[in-house]
Amino acid sequence: MTYLARVYITLRPDINDPQGLTVRDGLHSLGFGHVASVRAGKYLELTLAADSETQASEQVTQMCRRLLANPVIEDFRFDLLPPA
């Protein structure tokens, strides 16, 4: 079966986010001064084959731990959509 994984990778809360600060400052300069903070991250969509939802979830978790996210500074979560 084919599954779609929507993966969200973000910096851990205690890690400085210079990209987020730059975006916030840009928003302020455009008149959106009410924006208090911005955290930047990554979004990926993966289509993968697996025999079950459990197997697909385990595969995506391993992909995130081994390549997609830096476990020292990033957290990840994902939504797994079953085959249509």
C-alpha positions in Angstrom: 0.0 0.0 0.0 1.1 3.6 -0.6 1.0 6.1 2.2 1.5 9.9 2.3 3.5 11.3 5.2 3.4 15.0 5.9 6.6 15.7 7.9 7.0 18.9 10.0 10.5 19.7 11.3 11.1 22.6 13.7 13.9 23.9 15.8 13.7 22.9 19.5 12.2 25.7 21.6 15.5 26.5 23.3 17.4 26.9 20.0 17.9 30.3 18.5 16.1 30.8 15.2 17.8 33.5 13.1 15.6 32.9 10.1 12.5 33.3 12.2 13.9 36.6 13.7 14.6 37.9 10.2 11.1 37.0 9.0 9.6 38.6 12.1 11.6 41.8 11.5 10.5 41.8 7.9 6.9 41.5 8.9 7.4 44.4 11.4 8.9 46.6 8.6 5.8 45.8 6.5 3.5 47.1 9.2 2.7 43.8 10.9 4.1 44.9 14.2 1.6 42.8 16.2 3.6 39.6 15.2 5.4 38.7 18.4 7.5 35.8 17.1 8.2 33.5 14.2 9.7 30.1 14.2 10.9 28.7 10.8 10.9 25.1 9.9 10.8 22.5 7.2 7.8 20.7 5.6 8.2 17.6 3.5 5.8 15.2 1.8 6.9 11.6 1.4 5.1 9.0 -0.5 6.1 5.5 0.5 5.1 1.9 0.2 4.5 -0.2 3.3 2.5 -3.3 4.2 0.7 -1.5 7.1 0.2 1.9 8.7 2.4 0.7 11.6 5.2 -0.2 9.2 4.9 3.1 7.4 5.0 5.0 10.6 8.1 3.2 11.7 9.8 3.9 8.4 9.0 7.6 8.5 10.3 7.8 12.1 13.6 6.2 11.1 13.9 8.5 8.1 13.5 11.5 10.4 15.9 10.2 13.0 18.6 9.2 10.6 18.5 11.9 7.9 15.6 14.4 7.8 15.9 16.0 11.2 19.0 16.9 13.3 18.1 15.3 16.7 20.4 17.7 18.5 18.6 20.9 17.5 15.3 19.8 15.8 12.0 18.1 16.7 9.8 16.4 14.2 6.3 15.2 13.9 4.3 13.8 11.0 0.8 12.9 9.8 0.4 9.7 8.0 -2.5 9.5 5.5 -3.7 6.0 4.5 -4.0 5.0 0.9 -6.9 6.6 -1.0 
